[in-house]
Amino acid sequence: MQLRYNFRVYPTPGQCEALARAFGCARVVFNDGLHARQTAREAGLPYVSDAELSKQVITQAKQSPDRAWLGEVSAVVLQQA
């Protein structure tokens, strides 16, 4: 027997803003990771591992002034992206 539940969430305006920020950061990290792997593949370099990708796309990006805003969201969101 399988059960299925439906839930409707009504976030507050502050929660909507936090969710939008988290989703936006996850999208940017995913796109950066995809770009890094595609660039490596086109250049004939070996496959970029998940650990190396996390270091490049998340850790180093947070330290740069252009992507410092990635530090505003949970690291879990970024790692799962």
C-alpha positions as semicolon CSV with decimal commas, in nm:
position;residue;x (nm);y (nm);z (nm)
1;M;0,000;0,000;0,000
2;Q;0,132;0,341;-0,090
3;L;0,020;0,662;0,069
4;R;0,037;1,002;-0,087
5;Y;0,005;1,335;0,083
6;N;-0,040;1,681;-0,060
7;F;0,076;1,985;0,131
8;R;0,031;2,349;0,047
9;V;0,282;2,593;0,190
10;Y;0,207;2,959;0,243
11;P;0,540;3,124;0,322
12;T;0,561;3,468;0,474
13;P;0,719;3,748;0,270
14;G;1,048;3,701;0,457
15;Q;1,044;3,329;0,387
16;C;0,967;3,395;0,019
17;E;1,273;3,617;0,000
18;A;1,494;3,356;0,171
19;L;1,366;3,082;-0,061
20;A;1,422;3,297;-0,369
21;R;1,777;3,374;-0,254
22;A;1,851;3,005;-0,190
23;F;1,705;2,894;-0,524
24;G;1,893;3,166;-0,710
25;C;2,225;3,075;-0,549
26;A;2,167;2,706;-0,622
27;R;2,097;2,790;-0,987
28;V;2,419;2,992;-1,015
29;V;2,630;2,718;-0,855
30;F;2,476;2,450;-1,079
31;N;2,539;2,657;-1,391
32;D;2,899;2,731;-1,284
33;G;2,962;2,362;-1,221
34;L;2,813;2,265;-1,554
35;H;3,027;2,525;-1,730
36;A;3,344;2,402;-1,553
37;R;3,283;2,042;-1,657
38;Q;3,195;2,135;-2,015
39;T;3,506;2,352;-2,046
40;A;3,727;2,071;-1,913
41;R;3,570;1,824;-2,154
42;E;3,615;2,051;-2,455
43;A;3,979;2,114;-2,358
44;G;4,044;1,740;-2,335
45;L;4,116;1,754;-1,963
46;P;4,017;1,473;-1,726
47;Y;3,672;1,467;-1,567
48;V;3,638;1,722;-1,286
49;S;3,561;1,535;-0,963
50;D;3,283;1,642;-0,728
51;A;3,535;1,746;-0,461
52;E;3,735;1,961;-0,704
53;L;3,417;2,108;-0,845
54;S;3,294;2,197;-0,496
55;K;3,625;2,363;-0,421
56;Q;3,619;2,569;-0,741
57;V;3,253;2,658;-0,763
58;I;3,164;2,707;-0,397
59;T;3,467;2,762;-0,173
60;Q;3,675;2,978;-0,407
61;A;3,370;3,159;-0,540
62;K;3,263;3,265;-0,190
63;Q;3,606;3,423;-0,139
64;S;3,590;3,628;-0,457
65;P;3,429;3,972;-0,438
66;D;3,204;3,897;-0,737
67;R;3,040;3,596;-0,571
68;A;3,068;3,685;-0,201
69;W;2,687;3,685;-0,182
70;L;2,694;3,303;-0,204
71;G;2,789;3,306;0,165
72;E;2,444;3,439;0,256
73;V;2,273;3,102;0,207
74;S;2,323;2,763;0,367
75;A;2,621;2,565;0,236
76;V;2,398;2,257;0,214
77;V;2,191;2,420;-0,060
78;L;2,505;2,497;-0,259
79;Q;2,659;2,152;-0,214
80;Q;2,344;1,977;-0,326
81;A;2,320;2,195;-0,635
